[in-house]
Amino acid sequence: MKDIQPTSLIDKVNNQINKNKTVVIGFLVLVLVGIGGYSIYSTYNHKYEEKAQSAFFDAERLHAANQVAAQPTKNQTAKDTPPTNVDTKQVEEKLTSIIIEFPKSRASVQASILFADILLQKKDSAKAIGVLEKEFSNYSGHLLDSMLALKLSGVYEQNSQCDKALPVLDKIYKSKVSELKPEALLRTALCEETLGQTDKAKQSYQKLATEFSDTSQGQQAQKFLKIL
């Protein structure tokens, strides 16, 4: 009687593969399709953002050229030359086009910030708020989004709308963007104080003084705490 040799692990695996060729092949196909799909999606996103950024740079260059053209020449002084009203219509149209054509892109956020700046220079804070609010609705918590949110809260504050600024500031503070948290917390405390919420303001100042003591905002909070 011959000895029965134990089946090796490799033999067992080969047997299982042979028995389930259809399943294995199907699995491999799904993996390859998934990798290919991700690659296509990643390439598309890159081209989408690249195209959006190109459009924004064009608008930004035009805006910069307009600003330079409005400055007095070397032979003129600010006293001699009255302020020039810069025609921003073309720039505004380009920025609006970017916001509409490339939603949820970094370029759209940049375009919204620049558009709001132009509108604020024209004293049209209501329209500036509208532009910022629309982009803020796509808030992701990233740095660029948080910078837009901080601008929106600042315009609210200037318009004596601290009640609207507080939830925006709260989102910034709860985001992962550590760079803007001290400023968001300071603005929160100032808004709470403006709204007569003294106890909440004290808590926010204390939090700022404790968690961000090494920042200028934290040092300001320590001074404000002595006054309240």
C-alpha positions in Angstrom: 0.0 0.0 0.0 1.4 3.4 -1.1 1.8 6.2 1.4 -0.6 9.1 0.9 1.4 12.3 0.7 -0.3 15.4 2.4 -1.5 18.0 -0.1 0.6 21.1 0.0 -1.0 24.5 0.6 -0.1 25.6 -2.9 -1.9 22.5 -4.3 -5.0 23.3 -2.2 -5.0 26.9 -3.5 -4.6 25.7 -7.1 -7.5 23.3 -6.6 -9.7 26.0 -5.3 -8.9 28.4 -8.1 -9.6 25.7 -10.7 -12.9 24.9 -9.1 -13.9 28.6 -8.9 -12.3 30.1 -12.0 -15.4 32.1 -12.9 -15.6 33.7 -9.4 -11.9 34.5 -9.4 -11.9 36.0 -12.9 -15.0 38.1 -12.0 -13.3 39.4 -8.9 -10.2 40.4 -10.8 -12.3 42.1 -13.5 -14.1 44.1 -10.7 -10.7 45.1 -9.2 -9.3 46.2 -12.6 -12.5 48.1 -13.4 -12.4 49.8 -10.0 -8.8 50.9 -10.5 -9.5 52.1 -14.0 -12.6 54.0 -12.9 -10.7 55.8 -10.1 -7.9 56.7 -12.5 -10.5 58.2 -15.0 -12.3 60.0 -12.2 -9.0 61.4 -10.8 -7.9 62.5 -14.3 -11.2 64.2 -14.9 -11.1 66.1 -11.6 -7.6 67.2 -12.4 -8.5 68.6 -15.8 -11.7 70.1 -14.4 -9.8 72.0 -11.7 -7.0 72.9 -14.2 -9.5 74.4 -16.6 -11.3 76.3 -13.8 -8.0 77.7 -12.5 -7.0 78.9 -15.9 -10.3 80.8 -16.2 -9.8 82.3 -12.8 -6.2 83.4 -13.5 -7.5 85.2 -16.6 -10.1 87.1 -14.5 -7.5 87.8 -11.9 -5.1 89.2 -14.4 -7.8 91.4 -15.9 -8.7 92.7 -12.5 -5.1 93.5 -11.7 -4.6 95.3 -15.0 -7.7 97.4 -14.2 -6.3 98.3 -10.8 -3.0 99.4 -12.3 -4.7 101.5 -15.0 -6.6 103.3 -12.3 -3.5 104.4 -10.5 -2.0 107.9 -11.0 1.0 108.1 -13.4 4.5 109.1 -12.3 3.8 112.7 -13.3 0.6 112.8 -11.3 -0.2 112.7 -7.7 -3.3 111.6 -5.8 -4.1 115.3 -5.2 -3.9 116.2 -8.8 -5.9 113.3 -10.1 -9.4 112.4 -8.8 -10.1 108.7 -8.1 -10.8 106.7 -11.3 -13.9 104.6 -11.3 -12.7 101.2 -12.4 -15.0 99.4 -14.8 -15.3 95.9 -13.3 -18.2 94.7 -15.4 -16.0 92.4 -17.6 -14.2 90.9 -14.5 -17.5 90.3 -12.7 -18.9 88.5 -15.8 -15.8 86.3 -15.9 -16.0 85.5 -12.2 -19.8 84.8 -12.4 -19.1 82.4 -15.3 -16.5 80.5 -13.3 -18.8 80.2 -10.3 -21.6 78.8 -12.6 -19.5 76.5 -14.8 -17.2 75.1 -12.1 -19.2 74.6 -8.9 -17.4 73.0 -5.9 -14.0 73.8 -7.4 -11.2 75.7 -5.7 -11.4 78.2 -8.5 -15.1 78.8 -7.7 -14.2 79.7 -4.1 -11.4 82.0 -5.2 -13.7 83.6 -7.7 -16.4 84.2 -5.1 -13.9 85.8 -2.7 -12.6 88.1 -5.4 -16.1 88.9 -6.6 -17.1 89.8 -3.0 -14.1 92.1 -2.6 -15.0 94.0 -5.8 -18.6 94.3 -4.6 -17.5 95.5 -1.2 -15.3 98.2 -2.8 -18.4 99.3 -4.6 -20.3 99.4 -1.3 -22.7 96.7 -2.4 -22.5 94.5 0.7 -25.9 92.9 0.1 -24.8 91.4 -3.2 -21.4 90.5 -1.7 -23.1 88.5 1.0 -25.3 86.8 -1.6 -22.2 85.7 -3.5 -20.4 84.4 -0.4 -23.5 82.7 1.0 -24.0 80.8 -2.2 -20.4 79.4 -2.1 -20.6 78.8 1.6 -23.4 76.4 1.1 -20.8 74.0 -0.3 -18.5 74.4 2.8 -16.2 71.4 3.1 -14.1 72.6 6.1 -10.9 73.0 4.0 -8.6 76.0 4.3 -9.9 77.9 1.3 -13.5 77.3 2.2 -12.8 78.5 5.8 -11.1 81.7 4.4 -14.3 82.4 2.5 -16.4 81.7 5.6 -14.3 84.1 7.6 -14.9 86.8 5.0 -18.6 86.1 5.1 -18.7 86.4 8.9 -16.7 89.6 8.7 -19.3 91.2 6.3 -22.1 90.0 8.6 -20.4 91.7 11.5 -19.9 95.0 9.6 -23.6 94.9 8.8 -24.5 94.4 12.5 -25.6 90.8 11.8 -23.7 89.0 14.5 -26.6 86.5 14.8 -25.8 85.3 11.3 -22.0 85.4 11.8 -22.0 83.1 14.9 -23.0 79.9 13.1 -20.5 80.5 10.3 -17.7 81.1 12.9 -18.8 77.9 14.7 -18.2 75.9 11.5 -14.8 77.4 11.1 -13.9 76.6 14.7 -15.1 73.0 14.4 -13.2 72.4 11.1 -9.8 70.9 10.9 -8.2 74.2 9.9 -6.2 75.0 13.0 -4.8 78.2 11.5 -8.1 80.1 11.6 -9.5 78.7 14.9 -8.1 81.5 17.2 -9.5 84.2 14.9 -12.9 82.4 14.6 -13.1 82.1 18.4 -12.1 85.7 19.0 -14.8 86.9 16.5 -17.3 84.6 18.2 -16.6 86.2 21.6 -16.8 89.7 20.2 -20.1 88.9 18.5 -21.5 87.4 21.7 -20.5 90.5 23.6 -22.2 92.7 20.9 -25.4 90.7 21.2 -25.3 91.1 25.0 -24.5 87.5 25.7 -21.9 88.4 28.3 -21.6 85.0 30.0 -21.1 83.2 26.6 -18.5 85.9 25.7 -16.6 85.3 28.9 -16.6 81.5 28.2 -15.3 82.1 24.6 -12.6 84.5 25.8 -11.5 82.0 28.5 -11.4 79.2 26.0 -9.4 81.3 23.6 -7.0 82.5 26.4 -6.5 78.9 27.5 -6.3 76.9 24.3 -4.5 79.6 22.2 -2.5 81.4 24.8 0.6 81.7 22.5 -1.4 83.6 19.8 -2.2 87.3 19.5 -5.9 86.5 19.7 -5.3 84.6 23.0 -3.4 87.5 24.4 -6.3 89.8 23.4 -8.7 87.5 25.1 -6.8 87.8 28.4 -7.1 91.6 28.2 -10.8 91.5 27.4 -11.4 89.1 30.4 -10.0 91.7 32.7 -12.5 94.3 31.4 -15.6 92.1 31.5 
